[in-house]
Amino acid sequence: MASEYTIHLATREDVPIILSLIHELAAYENASSSVIATEESLAQTLSFAPSPNDPPSLPTQSLGYAKTLLLTTPEGEVAGMALYFHNYSTWRAAPGIYLEDLFVQPKYRKRGYGKALIRELAKEVVRINGGRLEWSCLNWNKPSLEFYEALGARRMTEWVGLRVDGDALSALAENKEESK
């Protein structure tokens, strides 16, 4: 029964499952070769809840750039994750949350777990007096788009996503012209 799941902020011990879910999501999106994350890089860049194995000298929550909520089934299996970070709206003068990745393993779909993860993020936005919860979805992913719209999300078609990465990012940072 979906009502018996638990959602918790990931600890350092959860890094292997987080990486596994990232790989599963990339495979779903036909982008497996794009994943360069490792357990080490996730451990260095994510923020974690305290773990029972942490020495008492560690801060109560590690500092990192993003957080991961994990949803665990009544049987103790991790069914999915929501990896997110805080952002800021200048027009609203308010913080918000950007959902980088939402993933529920296929065998656990249609149980309300994705909705539960997004609802947990919505609660966090409300708790911080935030202005919005936002994310991107691939335009070909019709099932996800329909799911999100059923939750009340609306497509932001007037905005165009832009990105600089890889060699172009290095060239920009070094003030060099990137050859095309």
C-alpha positions in Angstrom: 0.0 0.0 0.0 1.4 3.4 -1.0 0.5 5.0 2.3 3.2 3.1 4.1 6.1 4.5 2.2 8.7 6.8 3.8 10.5 9.8 2.4 13.8 10.9 3.8 16.8 13.1 3.0 19.6 11.0 1.7 22.7 10.3 3.8 26.2 9.6 2.6 25.4 5.9 2.8 22.7 6.4 0.1 25.2 7.6 -2.6 25.4 4.2 -4.3 21.6 4.0 -4.7 21.5 7.6 -5.9 24.0 6.8 -8.6 22.1 3.7 -9.5 18.9 5.7 -9.9 20.7 8.4 -12.0 21.9 5.6 -14.3 18.4 4.2 -14.6 17.0 7.6 -15.4 19.6 8.2 -18.0 18.8 4.8 -19.6 15.1 5.8 -19.7 16.0 9.0 -21.4 18.3 7.2 -23.9 21.3 9.2 -22.5 23.3 6.6 -20.6 26.6 7.7 -22.2 26.1 11.2 -20.8 26.4 10.2 -17.1 29.8 11.1 -15.8 28.8 11.2 -12.1 30.6 8.8 -9.8 30.0 7.9 -6.1 33.0 10.2 -5.3 31.7 13.2 -7.2 28.2 12.8 -5.7 29.7 12.5 -2.2 31.6 15.8 -2.8 28.7 17.8 -4.3 25.5 16.6 -2.6 24.2 17.7 0.8 23.3 14.9 3.2 21.2 14.4 6.3 23.2 13.3 9.3 23.9 9.5 9.5 24.1 7.3 12.5 27.6 6.4 11.3 28.8 10.1 11.2 31.3 11.1 13.9 29.9 13.6 16.3 32.3 16.3 15.0 30.6 16.5 11.6 28.1 19.3 11.1 24.5 18.4 11.4 24.0 18.5 7.7 26.8 18.4 5.2 27.2 21.4 2.8 26.6 20.6 -0.8 24.9 22.0 -3.9 21.9 19.7 -4.1 19.8 17.4 -1.9 18.1 14.1 -2.6 14.9 12.8 -1.2 14.5 9.1 -1.3 11.2 7.2 -1.2 11.4 3.8 0.4 8.6 1.2 0.0 7.0 -0.6 3.0 9.4 -3.5 2.1 12.4 -1.3 2.6 13.3 -0.9 -1.1 14.2 2.5 -2.5 11.6 3.1 -5.2 12.6 6.6 -6.3 14.2 9.9 -5.8 13.8 13.6 -6.2 17.2 15.4 -6.6 16.8 19.2 -6.1 18.5 22.4 -5.2 17.4 25.9 -4.1 17.0 28.7 -6.6 15.8 32.3 -6.4 13.3 34.4 -8.2 14.3 38.1 -8.5 10.8 39.1 -9.6 9.2 37.5 -6.6 12.2 38.2 -4.3 11.7 34.7 -3.0 13.6 31.4 -2.8 12.3 28.3 -4.6 13.2 24.8 -5.5 14.4 23.5 -8.8 13.7 19.8 -9.3 16.7 18.5 -11.3 15.6 14.8 -11.4 12.5 12.9 -10.4 12.7 9.2 -11.0 10.6 6.3 -9.8 11.7 2.8 -10.9 9.3 1.3 -13.4 8.2 -1.5 -11.2 7.0 1.1 -8.6 5.1 3.4 -10.9 1.4 4.0 -10.7 1.5 3.8 -6.8 1.5 7.6 -6.1 5.3 7.7 -5.3 6.2 10.3 -7.9 3.3 12.5 -6.7 4.4 12.0 -3.1 8.0 13.1 -3.9 6.8 16.3 -5.7 4.3 17.0 -2.9 7.2 16.8 -0.4 9.1 19.4 -2.4 6.0 21.6 -2.6 5.8 21.4 1.2 9.4 22.5 1.5 8.8 25.5 -0.9 5.8 26.5 1.3 7.9 26.0 4.5 10.7 28.4 3.2 8.1 30.9 2.0 9.2 30.2 -1.5 7.7 31.4 -4.7 7.8 28.4 -6.9 8.7 24.8 -7.6 10.0 24.3 -11.1 11.7 21.7 -13.3 12.2 20.7 -17.0 10.9 17.7 -18.9 12.0 16.4 -22.2 9.5 17.3 -24.9 9.1 13.7 -26.1 8.2 12.4 -22.6 4.5 12.5 -23.0 3.6 10.3 -20.0 5.7 12.5 -17.7 4.3 15.7 -19.2 0.7 14.4 -18.7 1.6 13.4 -15.1 3.0 16.8 -14.3 0.1 18.7 -15.8 -2.3 16.6 -13.8 -0.5 17.9 -10.7 -1.2 21.5 -11.7 2.1 22.2 -13.5 2.0 24.3 -16.6 4.3 24.3 -19.5 6.5 27.3 -19.8 6.6 27.5 -23.6 7.6 31.2 -23.7 11.0 30.3 -22.1 13.8 28.7 -23.9 16.3 26.5 -22.0 19.9 27.5 -22.6 23.1 25.7 -21.5 26.8 26.1 -21.8 28.9 23.0 -20.9 31.9 20.9 -21.9 34.5 22.6 -24.1 32.2 25.6 -24.7 32.1 26.2 -20.9 35.8 26.1 -20.6 36.3 28.4 -23.5 33.8 30.9 -22.1 35.5 30.8 -18.7 38.8 31.4 -20.3 37.4 34.2 -22.5 38.3 32.2 -25.7 36.4 31.9 -28.9 34.9 28.4 -29.2 35.2 27.0 -32.7 32.0 25.4 -34.0 
